[in-house]
Amino acid sequence: MKSAALVIQVHFRAYVAARRARASYQETRAAVLVLQAACRGMRARRRFRLARTSVVKIQSHCRACIARRRFLSLKHAAVQLQSIVRMRQARARYLRLRAAALFTQRRFRALKTAARRREEYRRVRAACIRLQAFARGHLVRRQLRLQSSAAVTLQSCFRMREARRRFLRVRSAALVIQRAYRARQARLRRRKRWQVLRAVTRLQAAYRGYRARQLLRRRSTAACKIQAAFRGHREQVRFRSVLRSAVTIQRWYRARRTARDLRAQFFRVRTAALSLQAACRGWKVRARIRREQQAALTIQAEFRAAQAQRQFRRLRTAALVLQRLRRQIQKRHECAIVIQAQYRMHAQRRRWAALREAARLIQARYRAHRLGREQRLWYLKTKAAVTSERRATVRLLHFSATARCHLAAVRIQRAYRRHAAVRSAERHLDSVICIQRWFRARLRLRRFMQICHSVIDLQHEVQERRQHRAASVIQAAARRFLLRRKQERLRHGVVKIQALWRGYALRKKNNCTKIKAIRRSLHALSGEVREEDKLYKRTALALFHLLTYKHLSAVLEALKHLEVVTRLSPLCCENMAQSGAILKIFLLIRSCNRSVPCMEVVSYAVQVLLHVAKYEKTTDAVGAVDGCVDTLLDLLRMYREKPGDKIADKSGSIFTKTCCLLAVLLKAPSRASDVQSRSKVADCVYSIYKLTAHKHRVDAERILHKQSQNCSVSLPRLPETPARARMVARLQPGWVLRRDNVQEITAPLQAVQLVMDTLGVPYP
């Protein structure tokens, strides 16, 4: 058993060892087969890669040759295009220079012609100015000669007149002296004769007595009569001679004055004729100059228009040429764009092929790396068994890695060269496009500058024309302003002279004896006025009586004084408003009835209140009294006119004054709005207006009836319907002297209409 077990164990161990050896052999054999297959595959792949690389190189060389040929053809075409463009640019530059030279020559010839014409015009103008100056000088010298001859004539006449005047003065003085001397001699002779006669008379008086004295008395009486008659005759003769001389002097003076007026009129007519002639000549010269200037302006405008038209034609031709060139360049640019697009497509295709090859290479390297890693793992397992094969395999792997690196480097260099060529071509195309863009921008800028210069020239011309027109307008406005100012000054001077003359005439008219006497009498009366008759004294006394006395006569006298002082003095109105007498007057009005004394008191009281209310500073004092409007309305209802009343005139006066007072008080907006808010006031005024209008119509009908009954008798005038007009603003105090002031209203209907207009009550 033991031996059997040992045999079995030996056999089992041999079986196990054989099995292990067989398994090891199988593994070694499989590894050798794998290595052989890998080596054969590596060799096949290497041959395939070499063949493919050679094919790729051949294809790349072919494509590079084709691309180089195409690029050279495109380069040749671009060079030809650039040469054509440069040729056209040079030709365009030459044409522009030629056009500029022609324009400069024409401009120079035009300037020369204009300068020559301007010089001729200046010479003609200077000659005309000299001729005009000579003509004006001749006219002025002629006028001076005429004026000098006229002045000499006037001086001779004036000297003759002065000499005659001196002679007449000397003659009149001599005549006066002679007359005085003859009168004195006559008086001396008469005195001597009288002395002799007196002595004889005295001697005879002693001799003859009473009879002789009577005879002497009769003779003396006769002598006195004779002397009186002689003196009267002598004075009459002297008066006649003086009258004849005065008539002669007056005739001579009238003739002299008539001759002087005729001479002055002749000189005025002559001066006016000379002025008109000078103005006519100046107008003709100015008209001729204006026509010449207008013709010159027309010629200049036509020349500028022709020049602008020629310039426009040149610009249009240049624009057409540029547009044609631009179309050709655009077509060439489109061709270049197509070529560039084809080239970019080819470059993109090559780049895509390179990327595809690189992807394939990466994939192959990745697969090889993965396979190498797997083989490395297997190699590490079989390292101990296959050392020689391992070394061969390692050398083979090193060789394959070096080959792969070499191929990768070659491909990288090829891709870099391709990329560098593409970049160089792109830079070349970019430079070509940049040059073309710069050239186009330069052409556009030059064309734009030409258009800007032409526009600026046109703007300068338009601005010059506008400035010329503005200067003409300003000059015309200045002339009108100066003429208007001269007329205003003349008018003010005339008005001032008229005012001075009116003042002088009025002073001369009022400076007569009668006016002086009136002034002296007024001064005398003002000097004789007593202290108690002055307004402030009368005001104080009347206020004292009104506030203290209760008798009707004293109150009436005080109201009369107050009516006078309030009508004449604003200070008295203010004193009355401050004294509180207005409330007293309203209380007095409320306490009065329709008797004659009370109506007189009410009339003066309303008149005083009206005077105080007319003054602006004291109007509020009257309106501030409580119930003033109601009191005035009661007065209107009480004292309206009634037919057949004996005191109709007095009640009518109270009625109209009350209406005026109510209208003046209602001028204030606050008081008017307060009264308008009360409907009873408007109804009351409306009813009073209807009654007054009815009475006015009845009076008119009654007067018409009387006229129809008594046709032969001259009837009074019909009562006129008063005009509706707002006169509240013109009711001023008595001391305000203005032309637009109106008197107090006396017609009842007009007074009621005034109140209705103030309140804004509509008419029926």
Residue pairs with C-beta under 8 A, 6 or more apart in sequence:
27 382
28 382
28 385
28 386
31 378
31 382
31 385
31 386
32 386
32 389
34 378
35 386
35 389
35 393
38 375
38 393
39 393
39 396
42 396
42 400
46 400
46 403
49 407
53 407
56 357
60 414
63 350
67 346
70 343
71 343
71 425
74 339
74 343
77 339
78 336
78 432
81 332
81 336
82 432
85 329
85 436
85 439
88 325
89 439
92 321
92 322
92 325
96 318
99 314
103 314
110 303
121 296
132 285
139 278
143 274
150 267
161 256
179 238
201 212
201 216
204 212
204 216
205 212
205 213
205 216
208 215
304 461
308 458
311 454
315 450
315 451
315 454
318 447
319 447
322 443
322 447
326 440
329 436
329 440
333 436
336 432
340 429
343 425
347 422
350 418
351 418
351 422
354 415
354 418
357 411
358 411
358 415
361 407
361 408
361 411
365 404
368 400
368 404
372 397
375 393
379 390
379 393
382 390
383 390
531 537
532 538
532 541
535 565
535 568
535 569
535 572
536 571
536 572
536 575
538 561
538 564
538 565
539 561
539 562
539 565
539 569
539 572
539 575
539 576
540 575
541 558
541 561
542 557
542 558
542 559
542 561
542 562
542 565
543 558
543 562
543 575
543 576
543 579
543 581
545 554
545 555
545 557
545 558
546 555
546 558
546 559
546 562
546 581
546 584
546 585
547 579
547 580
547 581
547 584
549 555
549 558
552 597
552 598
552 601
555 588
555 601
556 597
556 600
556 601
556 604
559 585
559 601
559 604
559 605
559 608
560 604
562 576
562 581
562 604
562 608
563 604
563 607
563 608
563 611
565 572
566 572
566 573
566 576
566 608
566 611
566 612
567 611
567 733
567 734
567 735
568 734
568 735
569 735
570 615
570 617
570 733
570 735
573 611
573 612
573 615
573 617
573 618
573 733
574 615
574 617
574 618
576 582
576 608
576 612
576 618
577 612
577 617
577 618
577 621
577 622
582 609
582 612
582 621
582 622
582 625
583 625
585 605
585 608
585 609
586 625
586 627
586 628
586 631
588 601
588 605
589 602
589 605
589 606
589 631
589 635
590 631
590 634
592 598
592 599
592 601
592 602
594 638
594 639
596 647
596 650
599 639
599 647
599 650
599 651
599 654
600 650
602 635
602 639
602 654
603 650
603 653
603 654
603 657
606 635
606 654
606 657
606 658
606 661
607 657
609 622
609 661
610 657
610 660
610 661
610 664
610 744
611 733
611 734
612 618
612 619
612 621
612 622
613 619
613 622
613 623
613 661
613 664
613 665
614 664
614 731
614 732
614 733
615 733
619 664
619 665
619 667
619 668
620 668
622 628
622 661
622 665
623 665
623 668
623 671
628 665
629 662
629 665
629 671
629 675
629 681
632 658
632 661
632 662
632 665
633 662
633 681
633 684
633 685
635 654
635 655
635 658
636 655
636 658
636 659
636 662
636 684
636 685
636 688
637 684
637 688
639 651
639 652
639 654
639 655
639 658
640 651
640 655
640 688
640 691
640 692
640 748
641 648
641 651
641 652
641 655
641 692
641 695
641 748
642 648
642 651
643 695
643 698
643 699
645 651
652 746
652 748
653 746
655 748
655 751
656 744
656 745
656 746
656 747
656 748
656 751
657 744
659 745
659 748
659 751
659 752
659 754
659 755
660 731
660 744
660 745
660 751
660 754
662 755
662 758
663 728
663 731
663 754
663 755
663 757
663 758
664 728
664 731
665 671
666 672
666 675
666 755
666 758
666 759
667 728
667 729
667 758
672 758
672 759
675 681
675 759
676 682
676 759
676 760
681 759
682 759
682 761
685 752
685 755
685 756
685 759
685 761
686 756
686 761
686 764
688 752
689 752
689 753
689 756
689 761
689 763
689 764
690 764
692 748
692 749
692 752
693 749
695 748
696 719
696 721
696 748
696 749
699 719
700 718
700 719
703 715
703 716
703 718
703 719
704 718
706 715
707 715
721 749
722 747
722 749
722 750
722 753
723 750
724 753
724 757
726 754
726 757
726 758
727 742
727 745
727 754
728 754
728 757
728 758
730 740
730 741
730 742
731 741
731 742
731 744
732 738
732 741
745 751
745 754
756 763
